Amino acid sequence: MANDVDRVWELVEKIGFCMLASRDGEDIRSRPMAAHAARDENAVYFLTDAGSHKDEEVARDPHVALAFADSGGQTYVSVSGRAEVLDDRGKVRELWSTPAKAWWSDPDDPAIRILKVVPKDAQYWDSPGTIVSTVKMMAAAVSGSRPNLGDNAKVDL
């Protein structure tokens, strides 16, 4: 179990980008986001804009999902949790990086907010890679058995 929790955090950190899904009324909306994992705080942070729709969606319903995918490495993580929007200037400066300049001029921009997600649970799929997985699937198809495509676990965080 502890190794599964470790693996989830390792994959979240390694993959780094995810699709953040939130509810918009009856609909679910997803958008790509740069994730900043903070295992010691049991949180995943994002820089977001005060005028974005996701902030309003989270205010109405804080339940979110984060979908991380490394298709080249055939590793995937799905995280469920609760989100909140914070106006934490210190955290903005801590998370500020060059890619953020695509959206804001500097970390003192008053429109920047922090979206904090506290994970409840996660599920990961960790396969041996594309080539090995393809060979195993072909062998399983020929033999009529199910392929072992790596580790999978659901863990509470």
DSSP file (Angstrom, degrees, kcal/mol; ACC not computed):
  #  RESIDUE AA STRUCTURE BP1 BP2  ACC     N-H-->O    O-->H-N    N-H-->O    O-->H-N    TCO  KAPPA ALPHA  PHI   PSI    X-CA   Y-CA   Z-CA
    1    1 A M     >        0   0    0      0, 0.0     4,-2.2     0, 0.0     5,-0.2   0.000 360.0 360.0 360.0 -48.9    0.0    0.0    0.0
    2    2 A A  H  >  +     0   0    0      1,-0.2     4,-2.5     2,-0.2     5,-0.2   0.894 360.0  52.4 -60.8 -39.0    2.7    2.5    0.9
    3    3 A N  H  > S+     0   0    0      1,-0.2     4,-2.3     2,-0.2    -1,-0.2   0.863 107.3  52.5 -64.8 -34.5    4.6    1.6   -2.3
    4    4 A D  H  > S+     0   0    0      2,-0.2     4,-2.2     1,-0.2    -2,-0.2   0.914 109.8  48.0 -66.4 -42.5    1.4    2.3   -4.3
    5    5 A V  H  X S+     0   0    0     -4,-2.2     4,-2.1     1,-0.2    -2,-0.2   0.927 112.0  50.2 -62.1 -44.5    1.0    5.7   -2.7
    6    6 A D  H  X S+     0   0    0     -4,-2.5     4,-2.5     1,-0.2    -2,-0.2   0.915 109.6  51.3 -57.8 -43.4    4.7    6.4   -3.4
    7    7 A R  H  X S+     0   0    0     -4,-2.3     4,-2.6     2,-0.2     5,-0.2   0.898 106.9  53.1 -64.9 -40.4    4.2    5.3   -7.0
    8    8 A V  H  X S+     0   0    0     -4,-2.2     4,-2.5     1,-0.2    -1,-0.2   0.957 112.3  44.2 -57.8 -51.0    1.2    7.7   -7.5
    9    9 A W  H  X S+     0   0    0     -4,-2.1     4,-2.4     1,-0.2    -2,-0.2   0.887 112.1  53.3 -64.0 -38.6    3.2   10.7   -6.3
   10   10 A E  H  X S+     0   0    0     -4,-2.5     4,-2.6    -5,-0.2    -1,-0.2   0.923 111.9  45.3 -59.9 -44.5    6.2    9.7   -8.4
   11   11 A L  H  X S+     0   0    0     -4,-2.6     4,-3.0     2,-0.2     5,-0.4   0.901 110.9  52.2 -68.5 -40.8    4.0    9.5  -11.5
   12   12 A V  H  X S+     0   0    0     -4,-2.5     4,-2.1    -5,-0.2    -1,-0.2   0.933 114.6  43.4 -59.5 -45.4    2.2   12.8  -10.8
   13   13 A E  H  < S+     0   0    0     -4,-2.4    -2,-0.2    -5,-0.2    -1,-0.2   0.922 116.4  47.0 -65.5 -44.0    5.6   14.5  -10.4
   14   14 A K  H  < S+     0   0    0     -4,-2.6    -2,-0.2    -5,-0.2    -1,-0.2   0.922 116.2  41.9 -66.6 -45.4    7.1   12.8  -13.5
   15   15 A I  H  < S-     0   0    0     -4,-3.0     2,-0.8    -5,-0.2    -2,-0.2   0.934  80.5-179.0 -72.5 -45.9    4.3   13.4  -15.9
   16   16 A G     <  +     0   0    0     -4,-2.1    19,-3.1    -5,-0.4     2,-0.4   0.036  51.4  74.0  78.5 -30.8    3.7   17.0  -14.7
   17   17 A F  E     +A   34   0A   0     -2,-0.8    52,-0.5    17,-0.2     2,-0.3  -0.908  56.6 167.6-117.5 147.3    0.7   17.9  -16.9
   18   18 A C  E     -AB  33  68A   0     15,-2.4    15,-2.7    -2,-0.4     2,-0.6  -0.927  40.2-105.9-145.9 170.5   -2.8   16.7  -16.5
   19   19 A M  E     -AB  32  67A   0     48,-2.1    48,-2.2    -2,-0.3     2,-0.6  -0.935  34.6-151.3 -98.3 119.7   -6.4   17.2  -17.6
   20   20 A L  E     -AB  31  66A   0     11,-2.9    11,-1.4    -2,-0.6     2,-0.5  -0.842  11.8-163.2 -94.4 120.5   -8.3   18.9  -14.8
   21   21 A A  E     +AB  30  65A   0     44,-3.3    44,-1.9    -2,-0.6     2,-0.3  -0.903  15.0 165.7-109.9 131.8  -12.0   18.0  -14.9
   22   22 A S  E     -A   29   0A   0      7,-2.5     7,-3.0    -2,-0.5     2,-0.4  -0.910  37.7 -98.6-136.3 164.6  -14.6   20.0  -13.0
   23   23 A R  E     -A   28   0A   0     40,-0.5     2,-0.4    38,-0.4     5,-0.2  -0.692  23.7-173.3 -90.1 136.6  -18.4   20.2  -13.1
   24   24 A D  E >   -A   27   0A   0      3,-3.3     3,-1.8    -2,-0.4     2,-0.5  -0.798  69.9 -64.5-123.0  84.4  -20.1   22.9  -15.0
   25   25 A G  T 3  S-     0   0    0     -2,-0.4    -1,-0.0     1,-0.3     0, 0.0  -0.608 118.8 -15.5  68.9-121.8  -23.7   22.3  -14.0
   26   26 A E  T 3  S+     0   0    0     -2,-0.5    -1,-0.3    -3,-0.1     2,-0.2   0.600 126.9  83.4 -87.3 -11.6  -24.6   18.9  -15.4
   27   27 A D  E <  S-A   24   0A   0     -3,-1.8    -3,-3.3     2,-0.0     2,-0.5  -0.534  70.3-138.3 -92.9 157.8  -21.6   18.9  -17.7
   28   28 A I  E     -A   23   0A   0     -5,-0.2     2,-0.4    -2,-0.2    -5,-0.2  -0.974  19.4-163.7-114.4 128.2  -18.0   17.9  -17.0
   29   29 A R  E     -A   22   0A   0     -7,-3.0    -7,-2.5    -2,-0.5     2,-0.4  -0.909   3.5-168.0-114.3 138.5  -15.3   20.1  -18.5
   30   30 A S  E     +A   21   0A   0     -2,-0.4    -9,-0.2    -9,-0.2   -11,-0.1  -0.948   8.5 172.1-125.1 147.4  -11.6   19.2  -18.8
   31   31 A R  E     -A   20   0A   0    -11,-1.4   -11,-2.9    -2,-0.4     2,-0.2  -0.988  37.3-101.3-150.4 148.6   -8.6   21.4  -19.6
   32   32 A P  E     +A   19   0A   0      0, 0.0     2,-0.3     0, 0.0   -13,-0.2  -0.474  44.3 176.7 -72.7 139.5   -4.8   20.8  -19.7
   33   33 A M  E     -A   18   0A   0    -15,-2.7   -15,-2.4    -2,-0.2     2,-0.6  -0.992  34.5-118.3-143.0 147.4   -3.0   22.2  -16.7
   34   34 A A  E     -A   17   0A   0     -2,-0.3    13,-0.4   -17,-0.2     2,-0.3  -0.794  37.9-148.0 -85.4 119.3    0.6   22.2  -15.4
   35   35 A A        -     0   0    0    -19,-3.1     2,-0.6    -2,-0.6    11,-0.2  -0.688  14.0-160.7 -95.5 140.9    0.6   20.4  -12.0
   36   36 A H  E     -C   45   0A   0      9,-2.4     9,-2.8    -2,-0.3     2,-0.2  -0.922  18.7-150.3-118.5 101.3    2.9   21.2   -9.1
   37   37 A A  E     -C   44   0A   0     -2,-0.6     2,-0.3     7,-0.2     7,-0.2  -0.529  18.0-180.0 -77.2 135.2    2.9   18.1   -6.8
   38   38 A A  E > > +C   43   0A   0      5,-2.7     5,-1.7    -2,-0.2     3,-1.6  -0.689   5.2 172.5-133.4  78.4    3.5   18.8   -3.1
   39   39 A R  G > 5S+     0   0    0      1,-0.3     3,-1.6    -2,-0.3    -1,-0.1   0.876  77.3  59.6 -58.1 -40.2    3.3   15.4   -1.5
   40   40 A D  G 3 5S+     0   0    0      1,-0.3    -1,-0.3    -3,-0.1    -3,-0.0   0.719 113.5  39.2 -63.6 -19.1    4.4   16.7    1.9
   41   41 A E  G < 5S-     0   0    0     -3,-1.6    -1,-0.3     2,-0.2    -2,-0.2   0.375 109.0-125.4-104.0   0.3    1.3   19.0    1.9
   42   42 A N  T < 5S+     0   0    0     -3,-1.6     2,-0.3    -4,-0.5    -3,-0.2   0.941  73.1 113.6  49.6  53.2   -0.9   16.2    0.3
   43   43 A A  E   < -C   38   0A   0     -5,-1.7    -5,-2.7    75,-0.2     2,-0.4  -0.990  60.2-147.2-149.8 154.0   -1.8   18.7   -2.4
   44   44 A V  E     -CD  37 117A   0     73,-2.4    73,-2.8    -2,-0.3     2,-0.3  -0.999  27.8-157.5-121.0 126.7   -1.4   19.3   -6.1
   45   45 A Y  E     -CD  36 116A   0     -9,-2.8    -9,-2.4    -2,-0.4     2,-0.3  -0.753  11.7-175.5-108.9 151.6   -1.2   23.0   -7.0
   46   46 A F  E     - D   0 115A   0     69,-1.6    69,-2.8    -2,-0.3     2,-0.4  -0.989  25.9-126.7-138.9 146.1   -2.0   24.9  -10.2
   47   47 A L  E     + D   0 114A   0    -13,-0.4     2,-0.3    -2,-0.3    67,-0.2  -0.814  42.1 168.4 -86.4 135.6   -1.6   28.5  -11.3
   48   48 A T  E     - D   0 113A   0     65,-2.7    65,-3.3    -2,-0.4     2,-0.4  -0.906  34.4-103.7-143.2 169.0   -4.9   29.7  -12.7
   49   49 A D  E >   - D   0 112A   0     -2,-0.3     3,-1.9    63,-0.2     6,-0.3  -0.797  19.9-132.2-102.3 140.3   -6.5   33.0  -13.7
   50   50 A A  T 3  S+     0   0    0     61,-3.2    -1,-0.1    -2,-0.4    62,-0.1   0.776 107.4  51.9 -59.1 -27.5   -9.1   34.8  -11.5
   51   51 A G  T 3  S+     0   0    0     60,-0.2    -1,-0.3     4,-0.1     2,-0.1   0.353  84.6 115.6 -92.9   7.2  -11.3   35.2  -14.5
   52   52 A S    X>  -     0   0    0     -3,-1.9     4,-0.9     1,-0.1     3,-0.5  -0.425  69.2-128.6 -80.9 153.4  -11.4   31.6  -15.6
   53   53 A H  H 3> S+     0   0    0      1,-0.2     4,-2.5     2,-0.2     5,-0.2   0.805 103.5  67.0 -68.1 -30.3  -14.5   29.5  -15.7
   54   54 A K  H 3> S+     0   0    0      1,-0.2     4,-2.6     2,-0.2    -1,-0.2   0.852  95.8  56.5 -63.0 -31.7  -12.9   26.7  -13.7
   55   55 A D  H <> S+     0   0    0     -3,-0.5     4,-1.8    -6,-0.3    -1,-0.2   0.916 109.4  45.2 -64.4 -42.0  -12.6   28.9  -10.7
   56   56 A E  H  X S+     0   0    0     -4,-0.9     4,-1.7     2,-0.2    -2,-0.2   0.895 112.6  51.9 -66.0 -40.4  -16.4   29.5  -10.8
   57   57 A E  H  X S+     0   0    0     -4,-2.5     4,-2.5     1,-0.2    -2,-0.2   0.917 110.0  47.9 -63.0 -43.9  -17.0   25.8  -11.3
   58   58 A V  H  < S+     0   0    0     -4,-2.6    -1,-0.2     1,-0.2    -2,-0.2   0.856 107.6  56.3 -65.9 -35.5  -14.8   24.8   -8.4
   59   59 A A  H  < S+     0   0    0     -4,-1.8    -1,-0.2    -5,-0.2    -2,-0.2   0.878 113.0  41.4 -64.0 -36.2  -16.6   27.4   -6.2
   60   60 A R  H  < S+     0   0    0     -4,-1.7    -2,-0.2     1,-0.3    -1,-0.2   0.871 137.5   7.6 -78.0 -38.1  -20.0   25.7   -7.0
   61   61 A D     <  -     0   0    0     -4,-2.5   -38,-0.4   -38,-0.2    -1,-0.3  -0.863  62.3-165.1-148.1 107.5  -18.7   22.1   -6.7
   62   62 A P        +     0   0    0      0, 0.0    21,-2.5     0, 0.0     2,-0.4   0.520  55.2 112.0 -76.6  -3.9  -15.2   21.4   -5.4
   63   63 A H  E     + E   0  82A   0     19,-0.2   -40,-0.5    -5,-0.1     2,-0.3  -0.574  44.5 165.0 -73.8 124.0  -15.0   17.8   -6.6
   64   64 A V  E     - E   0  81A   0     17,-2.6    17,-2.2    -2,-0.4     2,-0.4  -0.869  28.4-143.8-134.0 166.0  -12.5   17.5   -9.4
   65   65 A A  E     -BE  21  80A   0    -44,-1.9   -44,-3.3    -2,-0.3     2,-0.5  -0.992   6.8-156.4-131.5 142.4  -10.5   14.8  -11.2
   66   66 A L  E     -BE  20  79A   0     13,-2.8    13,-2.8    -2,-0.4     2,-0.6  -0.981   6.5-164.2-118.2 125.4   -7.0   15.0  -12.5
   67   67 A A  E     -BE  19  78A   0    -48,-2.2   -48,-2.1    -2,-0.5     2,-0.4  -0.936   6.2-172.7-115.9 112.2   -6.0   12.7  -15.4
   68   68 A F  E     -BE  18  77A   0      9,-3.2     9,-2.3    -2,-0.6     2,-0.4  -0.848   6.2-177.8-102.4 136.5   -2.2   12.3  -16.0
   69   69 A A  E     + E   0  76A   0    -52,-0.5     2,-0.5    -2,-0.4     7,-0.2  -0.979  24.1 179.3-141.9 127.3   -1.0   10.4  -19.0
   70   70 A D  E  >> + E   0  75A   0      5,-3.0     5,-1.9    -2,-0.4     4,-0.9  -0.819  13.9 177.1-117.3  86.4    2.5    9.4  -20.3
   71   71 A S  T  45S+     0   0    0     -2,-0.5     3,-0.2     1,-0.2    -1,-0.1   0.826  76.5  56.8 -65.3 -31.5    1.5    7.5  -23.4
   72   72 A G  T  45S+     0   0    0      1,-0.2    58,-0.7    -3,-0.1    -1,-0.2   0.900 116.7  34.8 -64.9 -40.0    5.1    6.9  -24.4
   73   73 A G  T  45S-     0   0    0     -3,-0.3    54,-0.2     2,-0.2    -1,-0.2   0.450 107.6-126.9 -91.6  -2.0    5.8    5.2  -21.2
   74   74 A Q  T  <5 +     0   0    0     -4,-0.9    53,-1.9     1,-0.2     2,-0.4   0.894  63.4 135.3  55.9  43.6    2.4    3.7  -21.0
   75   75 A T  E   < +EF  70 126A   0     -5,-1.9    -5,-3.0    51,-0.2     2,-0.3  -0.975  28.0 177.4-123.7 140.1    1.8    5.1  -17.4
   76   76 A Y  E     -EF  69 125A   0     49,-2.6    49,-2.6    -2,-0.4     2,-0.4  -0.988  10.7-169.6-142.6 146.3   -1.4    6.7  -16.3
   77   77 A V  E     -EF  68 124A   0     -9,-2.3    -9,-3.2    -2,-0.3     2,-0.5  -0.998   3.9-166.7-138.9 134.7   -2.8    8.2  -13.1
   78   78 A S  E     -EF  67 123A   0     45,-2.8    45,-2.3    -2,-0.4     2,-0.4  -0.990  12.1-170.1-120.0 124.8   -6.3    9.3  -12.2
   79   79 A V  E     -EF  66 122A   0    -13,-2.8   -13,-2.8    -2,-0.5     2,-0.4  -0.949   6.6-163.3-118.5 132.6   -6.7   11.4   -9.0
   80   80 A S  E     +EF  65 121A   0     41,-2.7    40,-3.7    -2,-0.4    41,-1.6  -0.923  32.5 122.2-110.4 140.3  -10.0   12.4   -7.4
   81   81 A G  E     -EF  64 119A   0    -17,-2.2   -17,-2.6    -2,-0.4     2,-0.4  -0.943  55.3 -78.8-170.0-168.7  -10.1   15.2   -4.9
   82   82 A R  E     -EF  63 118A   0     36,-1.9    36,-2.9    -2,-0.3     2,-0.3  -0.929  38.1-156.1-117.4 139.2  -11.5   18.5   -3.7
   83   83 A A  E     - F   0 117A   0    -21,-2.5     2,-0.3    -2,-0.4    34,-0.2  -0.792  11.3-178.0-115.7 155.1  -10.3   21.8   -5.0
   84   84 A E  E     - F   0 116A   0     32,-1.9    32,-2.9    -2,-0.3     2,-0.5  -0.987  24.4-127.3-146.8 150.8  -10.2   25.4   -3.7
   85   85 A V  E     - F   0 115A   0     -2,-0.3     2,-0.3    30,-0.2    30,-0.2  -0.857  29.9-172.3-100.5 130.1   -9.1   28.6   -5.2
   86   86 A L  E     - F   0 114A   0     28,-3.3    28,-3.0    -2,-0.5     2,-0.8  -0.920  28.9-146.4-123.6 146.4   -6.7   30.7   -3.1
   87   87 A D        +     0   0    0     -2,-0.3     2,-0.7    26,-0.2    26,-0.1  -0.713  43.9 152.7-106.1  76.9   -5.2   34.2   -3.5
   88   88 A D     >  -     0   0    0     -2,-0.8     4,-2.2     1,-0.2     3,-0.2  -0.870  25.1-174.5-114.2  96.0   -1.9   33.2   -2.0
   89   89 A R  H  > S+     0   0    0     -2,-0.7     4,-2.2     1,-0.2     5,-0.2   0.847  84.3  55.1 -63.3 -35.5    0.8   35.5   -3.3
   90   90 A G  H  > S+     0   0    0      2,-0.2     4,-2.0     1,-0.2    -1,-0.2   0.916 109.5  46.3 -63.1 -42.8    3.6   33.6   -1.6
   91   91 A K  H  > S+     0   0    0      2,-0.2     4,-2.2     1,-0.2    -2,-0.2   0.867 109.1  56.2 -68.2 -36.4    2.5   30.3   -3.2
   92   92 A V  H  X S+     0   0    0     -4,-2.2     4,-1.2     1,-0.2    -2,-0.2   0.947 109.8  45.2 -58.5 -47.9    2.2   32.1   -6.6
   93   93 A R  H  < S+     0   0    0     -4,-2.2    -2,-0.2     1,-0.2    -1,-0.2   0.877 111.6  53.4 -64.4 -36.8    5.9   33.2   -6.3
   94   94 A E  H  < S+     0   0    0     -4,-2.0    -1,-0.2     1,-0.2    -2,-0.2   0.877 116.0  38.4 -64.2 -38.1    6.9   29.7   -5.2
   95   95 A L  H  < S+     0   0    0     -4,-2.2    -1,-0.2    -5,-0.1    -2,-0.2   0.559  87.5 122.3 -91.0  -9.2    5.3   28.1   -8.2
   96   96 A W     <  +     0   0    0     -4,-1.2     2,-0.3    -5,-0.2    -3,-0.0  -0.273  33.2 158.8 -59.6 135.4    6.2   30.8  -10.7
   97   97 A S    >>  -     0   0    0      1,-0.1     3,-1.2     0, 0.0     4,-0.5  -0.931  55.2 -89.2-148.9 170.2    8.3   29.5  -13.7
   98   98 A T  G >4 S+     0   0    0     -2,-0.3     3,-1.9     1,-0.3     4,-0.3   0.873 120.1  59.4 -54.4 -43.9    9.1   30.5  -17.2
   99   99 A P  G >4 S+     0   0    0      0, 0.0     3,-1.7     0, 0.0     4,-0.3   0.815  94.2  66.3 -58.7 -27.5    6.1   28.7  -18.8
  100  100 A A  G X> S+     0   0    0     -3,-1.2     4,-2.2     1,-0.3     3,-1.9   0.759  84.1  74.6 -63.9 -22.7    3.7   30.9  -16.6
  101  101 A K  G << S+     0   0    0     -3,-1.9    -1,-0.3    -4,-0.5    -3,-0.1   0.676  80.5  71.3 -65.3 -15.8    4.9   33.9  -18.6
  102  102 A A  G <4 S+     0   0    0     -3,-1.7    -1,-0.3    -4,-0.3    -2,-0.2   0.768 113.6  25.4 -67.2 -23.9    2.8   32.7  -21.5
  103  103 A W  T <4 S+     0   0    0     -3,-1.9     2,-0.3     1,-0.3    -2,-0.2   0.747 129.7  26.4-109.9 -34.1   -0.3   33.7  -19.4
  104  104 A W     <  -     0   0    0     -4,-2.2    -1,-0.3     1,-0.1   -55,-0.0  -0.941  65.7-131.1-135.4 153.0    0.9   36.5  -17.1
  105  105 A S  S    S-     0   0    0     -2,-0.3    -1,-0.1     1,-0.2    -4,-0.1   0.872  85.1 -15.8 -74.3 -37.0    3.7   39.0  -17.2
  106  106 A D  S >  S-     0   0    0     -6,-0.1     3,-1.9    -5,-0.0    -1,-0.2  -0.970  73.2 -92.7-159.9 168.7    5.1   38.4  -13.7
  107  107 A P  T 3  S+     0   0    0      0, 0.0   -14,-0.1     0, 0.0   -15,-0.1   0.609 117.0  65.7 -67.8  -9.7    4.2   36.6  -10.4
  108  108 A D  T 3   +     0   0    0    -16,-0.1   -19,-0.0   -15,-0.1   -15,-0.0   0.422  67.4 127.5 -90.5   1.8    2.7   39.9   -9.0
  109  109 A D    X   -     0   0    0     -3,-1.9     3,-1.6     1,-0.2    -5,-0.0  -0.422  59.4-141.9 -58.2 123.2   -0.1   39.9  -11.6
  110  110 A P  T 3  S+     0   0    0      0, 0.0    -1,-0.2     0, 0.0    -2,-0.0   0.623  94.5  66.5 -68.0 -11.1   -3.2   40.4   -9.5
  111  111 A A  T 3  S+     0   0    0    -62,-0.1   -61,-3.2   -61,-0.1     2,-0.3   0.634  77.3 102.4 -83.5 -13.6   -5.2   38.0  -11.7
  112  112 A I  E <   +D   49   0A   0     -3,-1.6     2,-0.3   -63,-0.2   -63,-0.2  -0.519  48.3 176.3 -75.7 134.3   -3.1   34.9  -10.8
  113  113 A R  E     -D   48   0A   0    -65,-3.3   -65,-2.7    -2,-0.3     2,-0.5  -0.873  28.0-119.7-127.8 164.6   -4.7   32.5   -8.3
  114  114 A I  E     -DF  47  86A   0    -28,-3.0   -28,-3.3    -2,-0.3     2,-0.6  -0.914  15.4-157.2-104.3 130.8   -3.7   29.2   -6.9
  115  115 A L  E     -DF  46  85A   0    -69,-2.8   -69,-1.6    -2,-0.5     2,-0.5  -0.951  15.2-165.3-105.4 115.7   -5.9   26.2   -7.5
  116  116 A K  E     -DF  45  84A   0    -32,-2.9   -32,-1.9    -2,-0.6     2,-0.5  -0.893   5.1-167.0-106.7 126.3   -5.2   23.7   -4.7
  117  117 A V  E     -DF  44  83A   0    -73,-2.8   -73,-2.4    -2,-0.5   -34,-0.2  -0.960   6.4-160.0-114.0 124.0   -6.4   20.1   -5.1
  118  118 A V  E     - F   0  82A   0    -36,-2.9   -36,-1.9    -2,-0.5   -75,-0.2  -0.907  25.3-131.4-100.7 111.5   -6.3   17.8   -2.0
  119  119 A P  E     - F   0  81A   0      0, 0.0   -38,-0.3     0, 0.0     3,-0.1  -0.330  25.7-177.7 -67.2 141.3   -6.4   14.2   -3.3
  120  120 A K  E     -     0   0A   0    -40,-3.7    37,-2.4     1,-0.5     2,-0.3   0.789  69.7 -20.5 -98.3 -49.1   -8.9   11.8   -1.9
  121  121 A D  E     -GF 156  80A   0    -41,-1.6   -41,-2.7    35,-0.3    -1,-0.5  -0.960  58.6-158.8-154.0 170.2   -7.8    8.7   -3.9
  122  122 A A  E     -GF 155  79A   0     33,-2.5    33,-2.9    -2,-0.3     2,-0.4  -0.978   6.8-153.4-150.0 158.5   -6.0    7.7   -7.0
  123  123 A Q  E     -GF 154  78A   0    -45,-2.3   -45,-2.8    -2,-0.3     2,-0.3  -0.999  17.3-169.0-134.2 138.1   -5.7    4.9   -9.4
  124  124 A Y  E     -GF 153  77A   0     29,-2.1    29,-1.5    -2,-0.4     2,-0.4  -0.939  16.1-158.3-130.4 154.3   -2.6    4.2  -11.6
  125  125 A W  E     -GF 152  76A   0    -49,-2.6   -49,-2.6    -2,-0.3     2,-0.5  -0.996  14.0-178.3-127.8 122.5   -1.7    2.0  -14.4
  126  126 A D  E     -GF 151  75A   0     25,-3.1    25,-2.0    -2,-0.4   -51,-0.2  -0.913   7.7-178.9-129.2 101.1    2.0    1.3  -14.9
  127  127 A S        -     0   0    0    -53,-1.9    23,-0.2    -2,-0.5     3,-0.1  -0.550  40.5-110.4-101.8 167.2    2.9   -0.9  -17.8
  128  128 A P  S    S-     0   0    0      0, 0.0     4,-0.2     0, 0.0     2,-0.1   0.473  75.8 -81.8 -74.9   0.6    6.3   -2.1  -19.0
  129  129 A G     >  -     0   0    0    -55,-0.2     4,-2.6    20,-0.2     5,-0.2  -0.418  47.9 -70.4 118.7 165.8    6.1    0.2  -22.1
  130  130 A T  H  > S+     0   0    0    -58,-0.7     4,-2.4     2,-0.2     5,-0.2   0.909 124.7  44.8 -62.2 -49.0    4.6    0.2  -25.6
  131  131 A I  H  > S+     0   0    0      2,-0.2     4,-2.3     1,-0.2    -1,-0.2   0.945 116.9  44.3 -65.7 -48.2    6.8   -2.4  -27.2
  132  132 A V  H  > S+     0   0    0     -4,-0.2     4,-2.5     1,-0.2    -1,-0.2   0.917 114.3  50.7 -62.4 -43.0    6.6   -5.0  -24.4
  133  133 A S  H  X S+     0   0    0     -4,-2.6     4,-2.5     2,-0.2    -1,-0.2   0.899 109.8  50.4 -62.0 -41.2    2.8   -4.3  -24.0
  134  134 A T  H  X S+     0   0    0     -4,-2.4     4,-2.4    -5,-0.2    -1,-0.2   0.925 111.2  48.0 -63.6 -44.5    2.2   -4.9  -27.7
  135  135 A V  H  X S+     0   0    0     -4,-2.3     4,-2.5     1,-0.2    -2,-0.2   0.921 112.5  49.1 -61.6 -44.3    4.1   -8.1  -27.7
  136  136 A K  H  X S+     0   0    0     -4,-2.5     4,-2.3     1,-0.2    -2,-0.2   0.884 111.3  49.5 -64.1 -38.9    2.2   -9.3  -24.6
  137  137 A M  H  X S+     0   0    0     -4,-2.5     4,-2.3     2,-0.2    -1,-0.2   0.901 111.7  48.6 -67.5 -39.4   -1.1   -8.4  -26.2
  138  138 A M  H  X S+     0   0    0     -4,-2.4     4,-2.0     2,-0.2    -2,-0.2   0.923 112.3  48.4 -65.4 -42.7   -0.2  -10.2  -29.4
  139  139 A A  H  X S+     0   0    0     -4,-2.5     4,-2.4     1,-0.2     6,-0.3   0.899 112.1  49.5 -63.4 -40.3    0.8  -13.3  -27.4
  140  140 A A  H  X>S+     0   0    0     -4,-2.3     4,-1.9     2,-0.2     5,-0.9   0.884 108.6  52.8 -66.4 -38.3   -2.4  -13.2  -25.4
  141  141 A A  H  <5S+     0   0    0     -4,-2.3    -1,-0.2     2,-0.2    -2,-0.2   0.899 112.9  44.2 -63.8 -39.6   -4.5  -12.9  -28.5
  142  142 A V  H  <5S+     0   0    0     -4,-2.0    -2,-0.2     1,-0.2    -1,-0.2   0.898 120.7  39.4 -70.9 -41.2   -2.8  -16.0  -30.0
  143  143 A S  H  <5S-     0   0    0     -4,-2.4    -2,-0.2    -5,-0.2    -1,-0.2   0.621 104.3-124.4 -86.8 -13.2   -3.0  -18.0  -26.8
  144  144 A G  T  <5S+     0   0    0     -4,-1.9    -3,-0.2     1,-0.3     2,-0.2   0.613  71.0 121.0  79.6  11.0   -6.5  -16.9  -25.7
  145  145 A S      < -     0   0    0     -5,-0.9    -1,-0.3    -6,-0.3    -2,-0.1  -0.500  69.8-100.3 -99.8 173.1   -5.2  -15.6  -22.3
  146  146 A R        -     0   0    0     -2,-0.2     2,-0.1    -3,-0.1    -9,-0.0  -0.793  39.4-119.8 -93.8 136.8   -5.3  -12.2  -20.8
  147  147 A P        -     0   0    0      0, 0.0     2,-0.9     0, 0.0   -10,-0.1  -0.467  10.4-132.1 -76.8 145.5   -2.1  -10.2  -21.0
  148  148 A N        +     0   0    0     -2,-0.1     3,-0.1     1,-0.1   -12,-0.1  -0.861  29.9 176.5 -92.6 105.8   -0.3   -8.9  -17.9
  149  149 A L        -     0   0    0     -2,-0.9     2,-0.2     1,-0.3   -20,-0.2   0.097  47.7 -85.3-103.5  23.0    0.3   -5.3  -18.8
  150  150 A G        -     0   0    0    -23,-0.2    -1,-0.3   -22,-0.1   -23,-0.2  -0.674  69.3 -20.5 114.9-166.9    1.8   -4.1  -15.6
  151  151 A D  E     +G  126   0A   0    -25,-2.0   -25,-3.1    -2,-0.2     2,-0.3  -0.542  47.7 176.6 -87.4 146.8    0.8   -2.8  -12.2
  152  152 A N  E     +G  125   0A   0    -27,-0.2     2,-0.3    -2,-0.2   -27,-0.2  -0.975   8.8 161.6-145.9 133.6   -2.6   -1.3  -11.4
  153  153 A A  E     -G  124   0A   0    -29,-1.5   -29,-2.1    -2,-0.3     2,-0.5  -0.993  31.3-143.5-153.5 147.6   -3.8   -0.2   -8.0
  154  154 A K  E     -G  123   0A   0     -2,-0.3     2,-0.3   -31,-0.2   -31,-0.2  -0.960  32.6-179.5-108.4 129.2   -6.4    2.0   -6.4
  155  155 A V  E     -G  122   0A   0    -33,-2.9   -33,-2.5    -2,-0.5     2,-0.4  -0.957  29.0-125.8-133.7 147.1   -5.1    3.9   -3.3
  156  156 A D  E      G  121   0A   0     -2,-0.3   -35,-0.3   -35,-0.2   -36,-0.1  -0.735 360.0 360.0 -85.2 139.2   -6.4    6.3   -0.7
  157  157 A L              0   0    0    -37,-2.4   -36,-0.2    -2,-0.4    -1,-0.1   0.384 360.0 360.0-113.1 360.0   -4.3    9.4   -0.4
